[in-house]
């Protein structure tokens, strides 16, 4: 599991550092990450409106950016669904 965690952290940092703060994902960074890294796990990954809605549902403090903790919610949901743990 350790390599998987390292990969998730590295990918987050790689996308977060593209325009501004390296500790948060902007809207554009999140779009690019989902489109490039999660196209088969996120429904409508190429649909900007759907990704905006997804980001809004994850952005707990409504600041227009995702922290790693906020992003981690998505990873947890996708992993649960992949593993058949979703309700």
VMD Tcl script that draws the C-alpha trace (Angstrom):
set ca {
  {0.00 0.00 0.00}
  {2.87 2.36 0.63}
  {3.71 2.73 -3.08}
  {0.06 3.54 -3.82}
  {0.01 6.28 -1.16}
  {3.27 7.71 -2.49}
  {1.88 7.76 -6.02}
  {-1.30 9.56 -4.94}
  {0.67 12.20 -3.04}
  {3.13 12.68 -5.91}
  {0.34 13.02 -8.46}
  {-1.52 15.54 -6.31}
  {1.64 17.62 -5.86}
  {2.48 17.43 -9.55}
  {-0.89 18.85 -10.59}
  {-1.21 21.25 -7.63}
  {2.07 22.95 -8.45}
  {1.09 24.00 -11.96}
  {-0.54 27.35 -11.28}
  {-0.16 28.85 -7.85}
  {-0.15 27.05 -4.54}
  {1.51 23.66 -4.49}
  {-0.71 22.57 -1.59}
  {-4.07 22.97 -3.34}
  {-5.67 22.10 -6.65}
  {-7.22 24.98 -8.57}
  {-10.22 24.36 -10.78}
  {-8.03 24.01 -13.87}
  {-5.56 21.73 -12.09}
  {-8.37 19.50 -10.84}
  {-9.88 19.30 -14.33}
  {-6.54 18.28 -15.81}
  {-5.86 15.70 -13.07}
  {-9.27 14.06 -13.48}
  {-9.11 14.12 -17.26}
  {-5.57 12.68 -17.44}
  {-5.34 10.41 -14.40}
  {-8.93 9.27 -13.72}
  {-10.73 9.13 -17.07}
  {-12.07 5.63 -16.47}
  {-13.07 6.12 -12.84}
  {-14.76 9.53 -12.91}
  {-17.99 9.60 -14.86}
  {-17.98 12.32 -17.52}
  {-14.30 13.11 -16.89}
  {-14.16 15.20 -20.05}
  {-17.31 17.20 -19.25}
  {-16.26 20.53 -17.68}
  {-19.65 21.15 -16.06}
  {-19.68 17.69 -14.46}
  {-16.15 18.17 -13.14}
  {-17.07 21.62 -11.78}
  {-19.99 20.03 -9.91}
  {-17.73 17.26 -8.60}
  {-15.18 19.79 -7.39}
  {-17.94 21.81 -5.71}
  {-19.11 18.73 -3.84}
  {-15.57 18.10 -2.55}
  {-14.68 21.72 -1.72}
  {-15.78 21.77 1.94}
  {-14.74 25.36 2.68}
  {-15.95 26.71 -0.69}
  {-12.68 28.49 -1.47}
  {-12.54 27.30 -5.08}
  {-9.53 25.04 -4.44}
  {-9.08 21.51 -3.16}
  {-6.71 20.64 -0.34}
  {-5.28 17.15 -0.26}
  {-7.83 16.21 2.42}
  {-10.69 17.40 0.23}
  {-9.23 15.57 -2.78}
  {-8.79 12.44 -0.65}
  {-12.58 12.19 -0.34}
  {-12.75 11.52 -4.08}
  {-10.05 8.86 -3.88}
  {-11.90 7.15 -1.04}
  {-15.18 7.15 -2.97}
  {-13.54 5.83 -6.13}
  {-11.67 3.10 -4.22}
  {-14.87 2.06 -2.43}
  {-16.75 1.85 -5.69}
  {-13.91 -0.07 -7.37}
  {-13.83 -2.54 -4.48}
  {-17.57 -3.03 -4.45}
  {-17.93 -1.35 -1.05}
  {-20.35 1.37 -2.17}
  {-23.84 1.33 -0.77}
}
mol new
graphics top color blue
foreach p $ca { graphics top sphere $p radius 0.5 }
foreach p [lrange $ca 0 end-1] q [lrange $ca 1 end] { graphics top cylinder $p $q radius 0.2 }
display resetview
